[in-house]
Amino acid sequence: MKRLVVTLILATVMSGLCSVAACAEQMTQAERRKLFQTGAKLWPVYCAQCHNARPGSEFAPYQWDQIIMHMRGLSNMPAEDARAIVEYLKGGRE
Amino acid sequence: MRGKRNVWRAILVAAIFLAAPLRCLAAESSGHESLSEIRNEIHQLEADRARDLQLMERLEKRVDQLESENAQLKAANAQIKSDATEATQQVKTLQAQVESGPNPKAMASAVSSYLGTHSFTVTGSAGVGFIYDQQSSGYTGFPNQTQNDFFLDWEPMVLYRPNDWMMFEGVMSAAFGQSGTGVDLSTALFYLFPFDKLTLAGGLFDQPFGDWYEDQSPMWVNRFVTAPLPYGVEPVVPPAEMGLQARGGLQWGDLGQDFDYTIWGGQGPSYSENVLGAVSTSPTAAANKQTNGKSMGARFRVYPFPLDANLGRLELGASTYNGKWLSGNWLTSWGLDFAYLNGNLQARGEFLRSYRQMPNGLPQDNREGWYVQAGYFLSDLKLPGAPDQVNQYLSRLEPLIRYSGVNQHFVAIDDVKGATGIGLGGVQVGFIPDFGLNGSPALFAPHSREVALGLDYWIAPSIVWQNEFDIELPHAGGTFVKADGTTVGVGATPNDHAFLSQFTIGF
């Protein structure tokens, strides 16, 4: 019974991991545009809650991927909002 | 007469008739020669004509050939023109591309694929500053102290991200001051992001109690040079913990209306000595300390205003942290906090309280602390009549004010040891800037109050020159408890002023 429960928990966690990874891959252009627009609204408010909002040009896109994970870990912001902000920060460089 | 004339006429006619055949005979002989010549000429002409015809044929062929070659040349010329036009267009396109610079998206993709999927980033902060503090008199049993020191602090943070659901982060602190140097490990934490609403973290972390230790402690994030009293020299709860966290956030209403939670368990509340003592302000010491018990903590925050309501961003939070710090002796604590942001205005405040059971029948170590602070960016300020450059300088200023206080009903000697910082003669120099320096001599004062006035000059969003003037308000000192358990009356605490200036960069 204990083994079954552990297996079920592991299976649930692993399926969750896969869905998170797949989600990032499968975004369409329209979804990205919508995320960008939401991120543009959230960025000056959510970031400035603790510190000055920093522009997207300060870091490379791959670095924003890491920094937003760090900030998500600290601020507990909803994952969807974190995705929108990083889309804005990366897209705002162009 | 008439007859004569007729005779002559007849003779003339006869002569004419006679002469005509003669003439014909002569003509006949010369005609033969002419005919031959004519034939020759005709032959000659025919030969000439044949040659001419051949020549004409050759010429016609040559003309045809030349026409063909001409047509080919025309076609080749047209092709060359077309190629030249195309090449010119390509050159123009390339020129435009060169002038407009590289495509960031393509560049990003190329760099990402070059760097690989495992990526490192070093961020963090660094600061250099100066502190001047002159106590008006000494405490009972202690001489008055003076600070006149420069200090430097460098806190690199390494982020390592192998994929989109896993990350490691570590922060080192290296501080250098007149009274010593120190290096410390502030945080070392593994993150897992299994679900959108759940993040798991394990390792050495800043205490998620309140907003200060976790969110406000980096030098460039803290608007002041120092920490407020309950999180600085006289901490109410331990600043670090070693253990596991589960945390996450969700949107419960419109965009901006969020709720988030943090639940953690760890080694237990750690103090600088395993006897009477203060909160350990070194995270490393927290990790190494045996406390005979584990701890549990929880923190919840709610954001009531929707973003589109334009009411600003309000955060309301509550925290609790409890555990056995020594044998069966408990530390229990709770706190309430708020933060508000609206345009150029930012304000925050916290109230926290802790109860620590003491061994050997000693009175309970109860502490409570609070702070409230506000700042306002002068970015919209335009002085009429002032030069543009002056207005530009003024627009980068942020005046600040903070009032903080601590009520402490029990003070142990290692409160002093554990809370010393740069310039105060302490040994644990490195960790103090994690949550702010403080020039406050109210270090020994169990009932301290401090007013801090600040003026920040923002060069960039993460580069700031900070200036702070601290005013300590005198209150009764209360009781001082030494490590051996004996108590000493502190008496009245002196008032003094301190000035701090710091240039700091968040990178």
Interface residues (C-beta under 8 A of the other chain):
Chain A: V13 G16 L17 V20 A21 A24 T38 K41 L42 V45 Y46 A48 Q49 C50 H51 N52 A53 R54 P55 E58 F59 A60 P61 Y62 Q63 D65 Q66 I67 M69 H70 R72 G73 L74 S75 N76 M77 P78 A79 E80 D81 K90 R93 E94
Chain B: P104 K105 A108 V111 S112 L115 S119 T121 T123 M157 L159 Y160 R161 N163 D164 W165 M167 E169 L189 Y191 F193 P194 F195 D196 K197 T199 A201 D211 E214 D215 Q216 P218 W220 V221 R247 G248 G249 L250 Q251 L255 G256 D258 D260 Y261 T262 R301 L307 R313 E315 A339 L341 Q346 W458 P461 S462 G506
